Amino acid sequence: MTLIKTSLLVAISTIARMVSGFIINKVIAVYVGPSGLAIVGQLQNFNSLIMTFAKGGISQGLVKYTAEFDSIEEKKKLFSTSLVICIMASVPVSIVLLLFSESFSTLILKDIAYQNIFIVFGFTVILFALNSIILSILNGQKEIKKFISINIISSIFSLFFTSFLIIKYGLMGALYALVLNQSVVFFITLLFLTKTSWFKVKYFIQGVDKELLSKLSKFSLMAIVTAIVVPTSHLVIRNYIGESLSWDDAGYWQGMWYISTMYLLFITTALSVYYTPKLSELKNNNELKKEIKNGYIKIIPFTVLFSVAIYILREDVIRIAFSESFLPMLELFKWQLAGDVMKISSYLLSTMMIAKAMTKKYIYSELFFSGSFVLLAIFFIQQYGLVGITYAYFINYLFYFFFLVFSFRWLFYEK
């Protein structure tokens, strides 16, 4: 399937996810306000961190090797090894969540009243992990239609389920929805798998293959580092904004980050669904050059176009997505959107590190640029107030892009 066809299918899924997300955030904005949105953001970041540990950090590796392997025997070993890793990772995570629910509630959400959220998360985390593993296999198998269908159904379910809980229980409902959604979706995913030729229970109980365990561990290490440093950097920054400025300001930044995430979904989802398995397959450098060049020609103009459109319509976007109380966000758009363009420009090249298992380079860059984002954010917020966070975002991704261009400079040489 080509990038264009994949992008069209992804666009359908993304529209469903965007509509769902916008309505959910609108409900959050109306019922719990900017400070409530900041708290939801805190749990989202914690959720991302925990989920990477719970699934063993092997999702990208699972996509890569599912796409690479041709024989069913190789895939049996891969699926079985992945399931064992998932179970061995998610059970300890579940226990930690249950034992330290009170501490997590106080540390992450600043209130012991949310302890039950983490208890529920502890019981459901394994279903989250299993769902993620299965979706990674679907992606690697290039069963894009099934993959997209599950995502659309997930978005629709999330919309009704989350909105109901928020309207009925306010902020507490939003937090419960975050730790319950994917658990229910897991059973929906299973229904889709019953119609596939490659999904048989016996394929997942072949034991552990040591060679595959070693290969997947590289991706596990990369994913775990990302899971720690990226959400943690956001938690630190949001906490700094909340304590040095106000929690409403933290909510404005969360809202801005949400807008970036939503409109970039068209691009990042298409790239993750198409590029990781595609680049994993390619062995010839000329083919890699052609694929990367093709990505830049087709993706970057769309990114710029979307960014400009969002900037022009920024006030309407705030009113539609949130409420009048979020209008102070207006000053954040300009450099946040410029940073988004640099982010996607970097994304095309950073995918190479994952697809080709460049473990050391990936880990070093994640650690360095997540750390530099925190330092730049603190510096610019001190100098310019809340808008400084967008200066830090743009500058950090500009430097990251230059780093990647230098690292993969051979891609830009013509023989």
N, C-alpha and C positions, 0 to 999 in steps of 0.2 A: 504494500500500500504506500502511495506517495505521500510526501509532506502535505501537499494541497488537499488530498482526500482525507488524510488523517485530521488536518486542521478543520475541515468542514464538519466532520463528525464530532470533533472536540468542541467546535463552536456551539453545536446544539446542546451538548452536555454543559458547557460553560454558561450558556444563556440561562439554562435551568438553575444552575448553581448560583449565578449572579442574582437572578430574580429572587430566589429563595433567600440568599444572603442579605440582599437589600431590605427585604420585608422583615427578616428577623432583626436586623440592626435597627430598623425603623421602630419596631416594637420595643426593643431594648431602650432606644433613645427616649421614647415616649414614656415608658413605664419606670425606668430606673435612672435615666439621665447620664451625663458625661462621667461622673465618678463611678457609676455602676458599670459603664462600658469599660473603664479602666480595670476594674476588678475582673470582669469577664476576660479581658486581655491577659491578665496575670495567670488565670487558670488555663487559658489556651496555650500559653508558652510552657507552663508546667506540664500540660497534657502532651505536648510535642516531645518534650524531653523524656518523660516517662515511657511514652509509646515506643520510642526508638530502642530503649533498653528492653522493653517487654517483647519486642519481636526480634531481638538479637542484632538489630542493625543490619540485617541482610537483604532488605528489600531490593536495593539497586543491584546487588550481586545476583540475586535470584532472577531479576529481569535479564541481566546480561547473559548468564549461563543458560537460561531457558531458551533465549534467542539463539545462542551459539550452538548448543547441542542438537544433533540431528537424530540420533538413535533414541528409541524409547527406553533402552536399558540405562543410558546415561541420565535421562530425565528421571527415571525411577529413583536412582541414587540421589539425585539432586533434591527431588521433592521430599523424600524420606529424611534426608539429612537436615533439610530446612525445617521440617516439622519438629524434629527432636530439638534443634536449636531454639525454636520458638517456645516450646514447652519448658525447656530448662531455663530460659530467660524470663518468661512471664510469671512463672510460679514464685520465684524469689521476689520479684517486683510486687506481686500481689501481697505477699506476706509483709513486705516493708510498708506498703501503703496502709495496711490494716493496723500494724503495730504502732506506726508513727502518725496516724491520722490527725491527732491533736496538734502535734508539732507542725505538720504541713499546713494545717488550717491557720495557725498563728503566723507562721513564717511567710506563706504565699499570699493569703487573703486577709491577713492582719486581724483576724477575728476567730476565736475558738468556736463560734456559733456555726461555722461551716464544716465542722469535723465530719459529719455524716456524708458529705460530698465525697470525701476521700475514702471513707469506708465502702461506699457504693462502688467507687472507682476500683478499689482493691478486688472486689468480687467480679467485676466485668472486664477487667483489663485483658484477660486471656482471650476473650472473644474479639476484642479490638485487634489483638495481635494476629489471630488466626485469619481474620478478614483481610488484613493487610497482606499477609503471605499469599493468600489465594488471588488477590487482585494483582500482585506482582507477577504471579505465574501467568495469569490471563494476558497481562501486558507483554511478557516475554514470548508467549505463544502467538502474539499479534492477533488475538481475537478481539479486535478493537470494538466491534459492534456490541459484543457482550459486555466488555469493559465500560463502554459509554452508557449502555442501558442500565447497568448497575449504578453508575454515578448519577444518572438522571433520577432513578427511583430513590436513591439515597437523599438527593436534594429535596425532592417532593416530600418524602417522609420527614426529613429534618425540619422543613418549613412548618408543617402542621403540628408536629410533636413539640418542637421548641416554642412556637408561638403560643400554643395551648398552655404549656407550663409557665411561660413568662406572664401571660395574662392572668393566670390563676394564682401563681405564687411569687410573681415579681422576680427580683434578682436571684433568689434561691432556685426558682424554676429554671432560669437560664443556666445556672451552674449545674443543676442536675441533668439538664438536656445534654450538656457538653460531655458528661461521663457515661451517658446511656445510649446516645444515638447509634454509634457504630456497632454496638452489641446486638441491637435489633437487626441492623443491616446485614450482619453476618449470616443470618438465616435466609435472608433474601438472596444473598450471593450463592448459598448452597443450592437453592432452587435452580439457578442458572447453570450450575456445574453439572447437574444431572443430565443435561443434554449435550455434554461434550464427550468426545471419544477418549480423551486423555485422562479424564478424572475417574480413577478407580481407587477405592480405599486401600487396596493391596499395594498400590504404588507408593503410598505414604508410610508403609510399615516395613521397609527394607533395612532398617537400621541406619548406622552412620558410616559414611564413606570418609576415611581420614584425609584423602587428597582434596576432596570437595570441602571438607571442614576447614582445611588450611586456606583454600582459595576464598571461601566465604568470609573467613575471619578478617581478611584485608578490608572487605567492604564493611564488615561489622565495626572495625576500628574507625574507619572513615565516618560512618554514620553516627557512631556514638560521640565522636569528637564534635561533629556538627550539632548533634542533639544537645550537647552540653553547652558549647560556647555560644551558639546563635540565640536560643531562647534565654540563656542566662544573661547575655549582653542586653537583650531587650528588657528582661526583668530588672536589671541594674539601672538601665536608663529610665525606665518608667518609674521606678521607685525614686530615683534622683529627681525627676521632674515633679513627682507628687510631693516630695518632702521639701524641695528647694523653691518650687513655684506653687503649685496646688494640684490636688487630685483631679480637678476639672481640667486643668491643662494637660495632665496625663491622659485624660479621656479624649481631649482634642487630638493629641498625637496618635492615640489608638484609632480614632476615627479616620485620620489621614492615612495611617498605615493600612487600615481596612480598605479604603478606596483604592489605593495602589494595588493591593492584593487582588481585589475583585476585577479591576479592568485588565490587569496583567494575566489573569487566569487564561484568557484566550491564547496567550502566547506561551506561558510557562507549562501549561498542561499539554499543549500540542508538542512542545519540545521534549518534555519528559516521556510522553507516550511514544513519540516517533524517534527521537534522536538517540536515546540511550541504547535501545536494541539495534538501531541502524548502525551507529558507530561501532558497536561491539562486534558486528558482523564483518565490517570492512577491515581488510588486512593490508591493502595496497595504499601507500601514501598519497598517490595521485587521486584515488577515489575519495580519500578522507578530505583532501584539499577541495575537491569538487563539491562534496557534501556540505562542508563548512561555508564555502563561498555561496552556495545556493541558499543556505540558511540566512546569511546576512542580507542577500539581495531581496529575499522574500519577507523576512521578519522585521528588520529594523525600520523600514518605511512605515509599516503598520504600527509599530510601537510609537514612533514619532507622531503619527497621525492621531492615534488614540490619546496621547499625552496632550497634544495641542487642543483637541476637542474637549477633554476634561477640564483643561485650564480655562477655556473660553466659557464653559458652562458651569464653572466651579460653584457659584452661588446656588444655582438650581440643583446641582448634585447634592449639596449639603442639605437643602430643604427637603429634597425627595428622600435621600438616604437616612437622614437623621431628623433634626428639628431646628427651629430658630435658635435654640440655646447653643447650637454648635457653630454658629456663624463666626466666632473668633478663629476658627480653623482656616479662614480665607488666606491668611498670611503664610500658611504652610505650603500652599500648592506649588508655587513657582519652582523652587529648588527641589522639592520632593519629586515632582514629575521629571525634572532634568535628571535626577538620580535614578529614576525608574528606567530611563533610556540607557544609562550607563550600566544598570543592573542587567538588562536583557542582552546588551552588547557583550557583557562578561559571561553571561549564562551559556551562550553558544560555545564558548571556548572551555569553560569550566566543566562542561559535560564530558569533554575529552578525558579529563582526569579520572572521572568515574568509569567511563566506558572502557578505558585502557588500564584501570586499576593502578593508577599512579599514587600509591598510598602516601608516601612521604611528602610529596609536593602538595597533595591535597590537604593533609593534616596541618602542615606548616602554614599554608595560606589561610586556612580557616582560623587557626589560632591567632595569627598575626592581625588579620583584617577585622576579626570580631573584636579583638582587644583595641585596635586603633579606632574603631567606631565608637566604643565607649569613651575613650580618652578625648576624641574629637568632639563628641556630643557634650561632654561635661565642659570642655573649654568654650565651645561656641554658645552653649546655653548660659554660661556665666557672663559672656560678653554681650550677647544679643537677646537673651530671653528665650522663649519657646521656639521662635523661628530658627534659632541656632541649630536645632536638631536636624533641620532640613539641609543646612549648609554642611554639616558633618556627614550626612547621608550621601550627598552628591560627591563631595571630595573623596570619601572613602571608596566609593565605587569607581571613581575616576582612576585612583591609584591602583585599584584591583584590576581594572581593565588593562592598564599599562603593564602590570606585572604579567598578566596572561598573554598579552601580545608578545612580550619578550620571551616568555617560556615556550610559546609555540610559534616562534618567528619563522620556522621552516615551512609552516603552512602558507606563508605569504610570499615565498620565493618561487619564481618561475624558473623551471629548468630550460 
